[in-house]
Amino acid sequence: MDMQEREDQHSKLSDKYLGDAEVLLKEGDYVQASEKFWGAAALMVKTVAAGRGMEIGSHREIRTFVNSLRNERGEPELSLLFSVAADLHRNFYEDWLPPETVADYSQAAKEFIRRLQGGG
């Protein structure tokens, strides 16, 4: 698979997970919604990276790339928004966030994705 195909695949999967997350949130399945929002955010990072000819896989590589985007764009909010998405990922395993927090954090994850879609 070339980088353009990888970029398209990541983008489509991110969109799918985002749609799935919205449904799960409405249904009150906060644990599963948390993971889908995280997945959508992580895949959007991979989309941007693939658009630059890079393939990233590990959580560390994803975080490092987000930090580089933060610095490149002068947007410290990217790190904060991504950290919120990472808390949603943790919630999938630990089910520790109250429903209203999952709803709030889902907005942050969507904002993170929106910002990355705005320019890679």
N, C-alpha and C positions, 0 to 999 in steps of 0.2 A: 504494500500500500504506500503510495507516495504521500508527501506532506499535504497536498491539496485534498486528497481523499480523507486523510486523517483529520484535517481541520473540519471538513464537512461532517464527518462522522461524529466528532466530538460536539460540534454545534447542534446537530440534530438530536443527539442523546441528551444534551443539556436542556434543550427545549422540551423534550419528552418528560424528563424528570421534573422540570418546573411545572408542567401541566399536571403530572401525577401528584406532586406535592400539594398543589392547590386543592385538588379533590380530596386528598387525605386530610388536609387541614380542616376543610368544611365538614368532613365526616367525623372529626374528632379523634383521628388516629395520629396523635401528636408525635409518637415515637417514629412511625414510618414517614410521616411528613418531614420530620427533622432530617432524616437521612436523605430523602429526595432533594430537599433544598440544598443540603451540603453537596450532594452529588452534582446537582446542576451548577453550583458555584465552582466546584473543582474542575468540572469538564469545560466550563467557560475559560478557566485559566489555561487548560490544555489546548483549547481552541486558539487562543491568542498566541500561545507558544508555537503551535504547529504552523500558524500563519507566518511566523518568523523563521520557519525551518528547524524548529527545536522540538524534540520529543522529551516530555517530562513524565515521570511516573510516581515517584515516592512522595509522601507527604512533605518531606524536607525539601525536595525539588520544587514542589508546588509553592510552598511558603517562600522559598528563596526567589522564585520568579515573581511572585506577588510583591515582594520587597523591592525587586529591581524595577517593576512597573511603578510602584509608589515613588521611588526616587526619580525615575525618568520623567514622570508626569508632574512631580511636585504635589502629589495628592496623598497626604498622610492618612486620609480617610480610608484609602484602599486597604491598608493594614488593619485598621479597626473593623471595617466591614467584614473582611475575611476572617478575622478572629471570631466574630459573632457566628459566622457560618461554621467555623470549626467547633464552636460550642454546640451547635445543632448536631454535628457528627457525634460528639461525645454523648449527647442526649440519647442518641439511638442505642448506645450500649448501656447507659446508666439510668435513663428515664428519670432525670432529676429536675428538669425544667417544668415549671407550672404552664398550663395551657396558654395563658395570656402572654407569657414570655416567649413561647414558641411562636405565637402569632406575631409578636413584635420583632423577633429575630428573623422571621421569614421575610419581613419587609426589608430588613438590612441585607439579607442574602439577595433579594431581588434588586436592590439598589446597586450592590456590588456587580451583579451580572449586567445590569443596564450600563454601568460605567465602562465595563470591559467591552461591551458591544459597541460603545461609542467611539472606540478607537483602540487599535492594538498596536 
